[in-house]
């Protein structure tokens, strides 16, 4: 029960936003009892996909993740991954026993976890970090899986495919109506009014969608930043705090010349690197005292 409670408290923003998506989808279908049943069925199917292995496979495919293939990838990364994995299991024996390491063929520096069985690192991360620094990064990703952050993310993105599909269909209908009205605009005043109304409705729809998506991104990013601290703490707990600090100092140097806009800072899924380092260094200092 404690784990379930912690899971919901840790991911409250995801579930709140999911409920909001569900409500909007229900209203788009008519907002009555019949539409509620339809949306419940559609969302049940979508959630089943999200929580099944298929949802994780789908996201791995979308992120272009693959298993280590070359001898260098296998011989270099596998021991690093397995060492951290064993420490994570010692900390939490209930951790999934089938977590696998994947590689993303991209030269920017990143690592992420998906669902309950996937941890991926980019080629850029492999080339940038030392063996010890990679251990810290991977330990952080195990923290995300340990606290259920990645399952909540699956629920949000894969589970809300229904809403995304409805928005896409509605947008197509508006474009079709506007095109039809445009063809007949020269015929009479009613057609001109119809064209203006469809154009206005389309504009309002796009503005509302823009605000909805951006507000959602800001709320989810706020929740995500809190989760990074939890994952960092897990890395420290399993014995890789110092290694993670080293990797964060490198990330700080990489991002030093980038000036983020206000909108980018609001949507940032990670706290400022300096604050993450401060948090980890305080944990290391307390342990040494």
N, C-alpha and C positions, 0 to 999 in steps of 0.2 A: 504493500500500500504506500509505503514511504517513497519508493521509486516512482510510482504512478503519480503521486502528488507532486513530487519534484519535477517530473516531466512536464506536467501541465503548468506549474508555476513558472518554470524556466522558459516555456514557449508560449506564454499567454498571448503575445501579439499575433503570432501565427494563427492561433485558434480564433481570436477575435476577428482578424481579417478574413479568415475562412468563412466565419458565420456571416460576415457582411457580404461577401461574394455570393453565398448561398441565398441570402435575402434578395439581393438584386436580381439574381437569376430567376427566383420564384416570381418576383414582380414582373419581370420581362415576359414570363409565360402567362400572366394574367392575374396573379395574386389571389387566386381562390383555392378551394380545397383540392379540386382536380389538378390544378397546376402544381400544388404542393406535393401531391403523390408522384407526379411526373418527374419533378425536379429531384425528389428523394431517390427515386429509382435511378435516374441518370447519375446523380452524385454517388450513389452506392456502387455503381459500376466503375465510375472514375476512381473512387477511393480504393476499391478492390485492386485496380491496376496499380495505383500509387503504392499500396502497402505490399503488393506481391513482388516477387523477384523481377517481374516484367518492368515495373516502374523504375527500379534501379538500373536495369539493363538499358531502358530507354534513355535515361539521363546520361549514362556512360557513353551511349552512342552519340547523343547530342553534343557531349563535351569531347568527343573524339578520343576516348581513352582506350588504351590497349594494354595487354599483359607484357611484362618484360620479355624480350625476344632474343636479343644478342647475348653472347657469353659475357660481355662486359656489363650489360644491364643486370643479368641474373647474378653473376658472381660478386658484383659490387653492391647492388641494392638489396638483394635478398637477406644477407647477414645483418645489415643495418635494420631492415624492417623486422626481422624475426627477433632481434635483441629487444627492441622496443615493445613488440607484441607480447613477449613473455613477461616483461615488467608490468604491462597494462593488465594482463590476466591475473598476475599476482595481486594487484591492487583490487581488481574486480573479477572474481572467478566466473561471474555470470556473463561476462563480455562474450559477444558472438565468437565462436571458434573457427569461423570460415571467412574472416576478413582477408581480402587480397589486396596486393599492391598493383597499381596500374600506372601507366606513363601516358602523359599527354604531349604530343609532338608540337610543342610551342616553345619559343626561346625566351618568353617573358617569365619572370620568377613568380611561381605560385604553387600552392598545394591545397587540396581540398578533400573532403570526405562526402560520400553519397550514401544515403540509406543506412544500412547496418553492416554492409560487407565490402565497402569500397573506400580505399584511400588512394588518391592519385597525386603524383608530383609531375611538374612540367620538366622538359629537358633543360630549360633555363635554370630551374632550381637545382637540378643535379649538377650542372656545370658551375653554378655560383657557389654553392655551399660545400663545406668539407664534410667528412663522414660524421663527425660529432654534431655539426650544425644541422645536418639532415635528420639525425636522431631527435633533436629537439623539435624540429618542424613536424616530423611524423608523430611524435608523442602528443603534440598539440592536436593533431587531427584525430588521434585515438580518443582524446578528451571530448571532441564533438560527438563521436559515436557513443561514448560512454554515457553522456548526459542526454542522449536522444535528440540532439539538435538537428541531426541530418534526417531523421524520420519526419520531424515536423516540417522540414523544408520540402520533403517529398509530398506531404499532404497539401502544402500550399501551392506548389507549382504544377505537379501532375494532377492533384485532386481538383484543381480549378480549371482543368481543360474544358469542362462543360461551359463555364462562363465565357472563356476565351472564344469558344466556337460560336456561342450565341452573339457575342459582339461582332465577330467576323461576318456572320450571316446578316445581322441588322445593318452593318455598314454596306454590304453588297446590295441589300434591298434599297437603301437610300440612294446609292449611286444609280441603280436601275431606274428608280422613280425620277431622279433628276435628269437622267438621259432622255427618258420618255417625254418629260415635260419640256425639255429643251427643243425636241423635234417639233413640238406643236406650239411653241411660244408665239409664232407670228399669226396664228389662226384667229384667236379672240382673247378678250380680256381675262376670261376665266382660266385659260391655259397659262397666261402670264402670271396670274395670282398663284396658281398651283406651283409653277416653277419657283417663284419667290419663296413660297412657304416651304417647299422641299429643300431649297438652298439654306433657308434659315434653320430648319430642323437639323439638317446635316451639320451645319456650323455649330449649333448648340450641342449636338451629340459629340462632335470631335473635341470641343472645349471641355465638356463634362468628362469625357474619357481621359483627356490629358490630365485634368485635375485629380481624377480618381486614381489613376495609375501613379502619379507623382506623390500624392499624399500617402498612398499605400507603401510606396518605396521608402518614404521617410520613416513611417511607423515601423516597418519591418527592419529597417537599418538600425533604428534605435534599439530594438530588441536584440538584433544580431551583435551589436557592439558589447552588450552585457554578456553574451554567450562567449565571446572571445576571452574574456577574463576568466570564465569558468574553465575553458579549455587550456589556457595558460597555466592555471593552478593545477590542473590534472597533470600536465607535463612536469611541473615541479614535484608533485607528489610521487610520481613514479621514478623520479631520479634524473630527469633531463632538463631541469630548470636552467642550469648554467649554460648548457648547450643551446637552449632556445634563446637565451639572452644574447649569446654570440651571434646567432642568426638574425635576431632583431636589429642589432647594431648595423649589420650589413644592409638589411632592408631600409634602415633609416638613411644610410648613405645613398642608396639607390634612388630613394624618393625625395632627397633633399632639394633637388633643382626643380621639382614639380610644384607649381603653384595652383592649388585646387580652388575652384570657384565655390561660392557659397552653396549652390545647389549640390555640388559634388561632395562637399563636407557634410551636408545634411543627409545625403544618401550613402555615405561611407559605411560599409558593413564592418569595418574594423576601427577600434579606437586609435588615436594618435600613437605611433610607435613608441614615442618617449614615455607615455603613460603606461604602456604595457611593460616596458623595460623597468620602470619604477616599481610597478607592482611585483614583478618577479624578483627584483633585487631586494625588496623588502622581505619577501618570503625566504630568500636565501640567507639574509642577515639574521632573521629570527631563528632559523634552524641552526645557525652557527653559534648563537649566544647560549 
